[in-house]
Amino acid sequence: MKASDVMTRDVLTVGHSASISEAIGLMLESRVSGLPVLDDQNKVVGILTEGDLLHRSETATERHRPRWLEILMGPGRIAEEYIKTHGRKVEEIMTREVVSVTEDTPLDEIVQLMERHRIKRVPVLEGDVLRGMVSRADLLRALARTLDERPGGKHSDDEIREQILAELEKVAWVPRDGLSISVSDGVVDLNGVILEEKEREALRVVAENTPGVTAVEDHLVWIEPVSGLVIEPSPNESSPGGTAPGGSVGRPMRALLLGLASALSLAAGSPAVDAATFGANPATTSWSLPAASHKCAKGQHWVPAGYAKHGKYRTGHCAPN
């Protein structure tokens, strides 16, 4: 979408020679927080917002600085601030550097402008002529319309699964290995291994947002990558929108985890993990790699894998004593 799709076309404005009392009355009466300022030829010359009216002498909210800082700032800037805090005309206190867009500006660029300049609205201009205004409220209204337009109708299980996989292809966070997604009668079954708990929530969101999905069953198992600890979803946890709570891991998943655990143990120089070690009840099992012995040269010691103070992950290594 672009600016012309969401902008407000009937924009409330104020003249450059109007008093700030008139402008404030207009803002309060119309419940807006900013007004484009027009000159005598109806061209945009500035914008007046609530922020321009915060520091005022009438309310004793003007800025007060140490004398030495005022000397460094220079008389010109001090005089400019005096005008902003004491001026009674709109043109004296308005913001002259207007951040604006055109009717063809995409919404993502508008949002970036709002965030970068910390503003709540941007005028839509054609040259110097005002065509509309895009505010945060306009963006919310556009979002509401989009949510209401969610397609309905029936979707086959294969179509649902294809849509989920297509969405996952667009993102970088999805685990590329050990993830299995199946759909039966509109119920999505998430099965496999994740390395971050947030991946579980994100996968649920993808499934729940897919048209035709009636419920989501979560059988994902989180393996903490540093310790190797297996963490399953809480038995009391349930997902929004009719999602079934996480249950115990079935035999195929238990076999997969048992094989993964054995491979990791062998890679660490420890005996393979058997079914007894892995636990008879996979829904309540927590497993971690057995401690492995590491040989370092004389005068060195082994530093296990983990996160350093600066937050960067490091592998296990030998370090000087």
For each residue, the residues with C-beta under 8 A, 3 or more apart:
1: 5 6 106 107 142
2: 5 103 104 105 106 107
3: 6 7 101 102 103 104 105 107 110 124 132 134
4: 7 103 104 124 132
5: 1 2 107 142
6: 1 3 107 134 138 139 141 142
7: 3 4 103 124 131 132 133 134 138
8: 11 132 133 134 135 138
9: 131 132
10:
11: 8 36 123 130 132 133
12: 26 30 32 35
13: 35 36 37 38 130
14: 18 22 23 26 35 36 37 38 48 90
15: 18 37 38 39 40 90
16: 37 38 39 40 45 46 89 90 91 94
17: 89 90 91
18: 14 15 22 23 89 90
19: 22 23 88 89 90
20: 23 24 48 53 87 88 89 90 93
21: 24 25 88
22: 14 18 19 25 26
23: 14 18 19 20 26 27 35 48 90
24: 20 21 27 28 53
25: 21 22 28 29
26: 12 14 22 23 29 30 35
27: 23 24 30 31 32 33 34 35 50
28: 24 25 31
29: 25 26
30: 12 26 27
31: 27 28
32: 12 27 35
33: 27 49 50 120 121
34: 27 47 48 49 50 120 121 135
35: 12 13 14 23 26 27 32 47 48 49
36: 11 13 14 44 46 47 98 123 130 133
37: 13 14 15 16 44 45 46 47 48 90 91 94
38: 13 14 15 16 42 43 44 45 130
39: 15 16 42 43 45
40: 15 16
41:
42: 38 39 129 130
43: 38 39 128 129
44: 36 37 38 47 98 100 123 125 128 129 130
45: 16 37 38 39 91 94 96
46: 16 36 37 90 91 94 95 96 98
47: 34 35 36 37 44 94 95 98 123
48: 14 20 23 34 35 37 52 53 90 93 94 95
49: 33 34 35 52 53 95 119 120
50: 27 33 34 53 54
51: 54 95
52: 48 49 84 93 94 95
53: 20 24 48 49 50 56 93
54: 50 51 61
55: 61 62 63 81 84 85
56: 53 59 61 62 85
57: 60 62 85 86
58:
59: 56
60: 57
61: 54 55 56
62: 55 56 57 81 85
63: 55 81 85
64:
65: 69 70 73
66: 69 70
67: 70 71
68: 71 72
69: 65 66 72 73
70: 65 66 67 73 78
71: 67 68 74
72: 68 69
73: 65 69 70 77 78
74: 71 77 78
75: 78 79
76: 79 80
77: 73 74 80 81
78: 70 73 74 75 81 82
79: 75 76 82 83
80: 76 77 83 84
81: 55 62 63 77 78 84 85
82: 78 79 85 86
83: 79 80 86 87 92 93
84: 52 55 80 81 87 92 93
85: 55 56 57 62 63 81 82
86: 57 82 83
87: 20 83 84 92 93
88: 19 20 21 92
89: 16 17 18 19 20 92 93
90: 14 15 16 17 18 19 20 23 37 46 48 93 94
91: 16 17 37 45 46 94
92: 83 84 87 88 89
93: 20 48 52 53 83 84 87 89 90
94: 16 37 45 46 47 48 52 90 91
95: 46 47 48 49 51 52 98
96: 45 46
97:
98: 36 44 46 47 95 123
99: 113 117 119 122
100: 44 122 123 124 125
101: 3 105 109 110 113 122 123 124 125 134
102: 3 105 124 125 126
103: 2 3 4 7 124 126 131 132
104: 2 3 4
105: 2 3 101 102 109 110 124
106: 1 2 109 110
107: 1 2 3 5 6 110 111 139 142
108: 111 112
109: 101 105 106 112 113
110: 3 101 105 106 107 113 114 122 134 139
111: 107 108 114 115 139
112: 108 109 115 116
113: 99 101 109 110 116 117 119 122
114: 110 111 117 118 119 120 121 122 136
115: 111 112 118
116: 112 113
117: 99 113 114
118: 114 115
119: 49 99 113 114 122
120: 33 34 49 114 135 136
121: 33 34 114 133 134 135 136
122: 99 100 101 110 113 114 119 133 134
123: 11 36 44 47 98 100 101 130 132 133
124: 3 4 7 100 101 102 103 105 130 131 132 133 134
125: 44 100 101 102 128 129 130 131
126: 102 103 129 131
127:
128: 43 44 125
129: 42 43 44 125 126
130: 11 13 36 38 42 44 123 124 125 133
131: 7 9 103 124 125 126
132: 3 4 7 8 9 11 103 123 124
133: 7 8 11 36 121 122 123 124 130 138
134: 3 6 7 8 101 110 121 122 124 138 139
135: 8 34 120 121 138 139
136: 114 120 121 139 140
137: 140 141
138: 6 7 8 133 134 135 141 142
139: 6 107 110 111 134 135 136 142 143
140: 136 137 143 144
141: 6 137 138 144 145
142: 1 5 6 107 138 139 145 146
143: 139 140 146 147
144: 140 141 147 148
145: 141 142 148 149
146: 142 143 149
147: 143 144 150
148: 144 145
149: 145 146
150: 147 211
151: 211
152: 211
153: 211 212
154: 212
155: 159 160 163 186 211 212
156: 159 160 212
157: 160 161 183 184 185 186
158: 161 162 183
159: 155 156 162 163 212
160: 155 156 157 163 164 183 186 188 210 211 212 213
161: 157 158 164 165 181 182 183 188
162: 158 159 165 166
163: 155 159 160 166 167 210 211
164: 160 161 167 168 181 183 188 206 207 210
165: 161 162 168 169 181
166: 162 163 169 170
167: 163 164 170 171 206 209 210
168: 164 165 171 174 206
169: 165 166
170: 166 167
171: 167 168 174 202
172:
173: 196 198 199 202
174: 168 171 179 199 202 203
175: 178 179 192 193 194 195 199
176: 179
177: 193
178: 175 192 193 256 260
179: 174 175 176 190 191 192 193 194 203
180: 189 190 191 192
181: 161 164 165 188 189 190 191 207
182: 161 188 189 191
183: 157 158 160 161 164 186 187 188 189 213
184: 157 187 189
185: 157 214
186: 155 157 160 183 212 213 214 215
187: 183 184 213 214 215 216 217 244
188: 160 161 164 181 182 183 207 210 213 215 216 217
189: 180 181 182 183 184 217 219
190: 179 180 181 200 203 204 207 216 217 218 219 220
191: 179 180 181 182 219 220 253
192: 175 178 179 180 220 221 253
193: 175 177 178 179 220 221 222 223 256 257 260
194: 175 179 197 199 200 203 220 221 222 223
195: 175 199 222 223 224 225
196: 173 199 222
197: 194 200 201 222 231
198: 173 201 202
199: 173 174 175 194 195 196 202 203 220
200: 190 194 197 203 204 218 220 222 233
201: 197 198 204 205
202: 171 173 174 198 199 205 206
203: 174 179 190 194 199 200 206 207 220
204: 190 200 201 207 208 216 218 239 243
205: 201 202 208 209
206: 164 167 168 202 203 209 210
207: 164 181 188 190 203 204 210 213 216
208: 204 205 213 216 239 240 241 243
209: 167 205 206
210: 160 163 164 167 188 206 207 213
211: 150 151 152 153 155 160 163
212: 153 154 155 156 159 160 186
213: 160 183 186 187 188 207 208 210 216
214: 185 186 187 242
215: 186 187 188 241 242 243 244
216: 187 188 190 204 207 208 213 239 241 243 244
217: 187 188 189 190 243 244 247
218: 190 200 204 233 237 239 243 244 245 246
219: 189 190 191 246 247 249 250 253
220: 190 191 192 193 194 199 200 203 233 246
221: 192 193 194 230 231 232 249 253 257
222: 193 194 195 196 197 200 230 231 232
223: 193 194 195 228 229 230 231 260
224: 195 227 228 229 230 231
225: 195 228
226: 305 306 307 313
227: 224 288 289
228: 223 224 225 261 264 287 288 289
229: 223 224 286 287 288
230: 221 222 223 224 257 285 286 287
231: 197 221 222 223 224 286
232: 221 222 246 248 249 282 283 284 285
233: 200 218 220 237 245 246
234: 237 246
235: 245 246 247 283
236: 245
237: 218 233 234 245 246
238: 243 244 245
239: 204 208 216 218 243 244 245
240: 208 243
241: 208 215 216
242: 214 215
243: 204 208 215 216 217 218 238 239 240
244: 187 215 216 217 218 238 239 247
245: 218 233 235 236 237 238 239
246: 218 219 220 232 233 234 235 237
247: 217 219 235 244 283
248: 232 281 282 283
249: 219 221 232 253 254 257 282 283
250: 219 253 254
251: 254 255
252: 255 256
253: 191 192 219 221 249 250 256 257 282
254: 249 250 251 257 258 278 282
255: 251 252 258 259
256: 178 193 252 253 259 260
257: 193 221 230 249 253 254 260 261 278 282 287
258: 254 255 261 262 273 275 278
259: 255 256 262 263
260: 178 193 223 256 257 263 264
261: 228 257 258 264 265 273 278 287 289
262: 258 259 265 266 272 273
263: 259 260 266 267
264: 228 260 261 267 268 289
265: 261 262 268 270 271 272 273 289 290
266: 262 263 269 270 272
267: 263 264
268: 264 265 289 290 292
269: 266 292 293
270: 265 266 289 290 291 292
271: 265 290
272: 262 265 266
273: 258 261 262 265 277 278 287
274: 277 278
275: 258 278 280
276: 279 280
277: 273 274 287
278: 254 257 258 261 273 274 275 282 285 287
279: 276 282 284 285 287
280: 275 276
281: 248 284 285
282: 232 248 249 253 254 257 278 279 285
283: 232 235 247 248 249
284: 232 279 281
285: 230 232 278 279 281 282
286: 229 230 231
287: 228 229 230 257 261 273 277 278 279
288: 227 228 229
289: 227 228 261 264 265 268 270 292
290: 265 268 270 271
291: 270
292: 268 269 270 289
293: 269
294: 302 316 318
295:
296: 300 301 302 318
297: 300 318
298:
299: 320 321
300: 296 297 318 319 320 321
301: 296 318 319 321
302: 294 296 316 317 318 319
303: 314 316 317 318 319
304: 316
305: 226 313 314 315 316
306: 226 313 314
307: 226 311 312 313 314
308: 311 312 313 314
309:
310:
311: 307 308
312: 307 308
313: 226 305 306 307 308
314: 303 305 306 307 308 317
315: 305
316: 294 302 303 304 305
317: 302 303 314
318: 294 296 297 300 301 302 303
319: 300 301 302 303
320: 299 300
321: 299 300 301
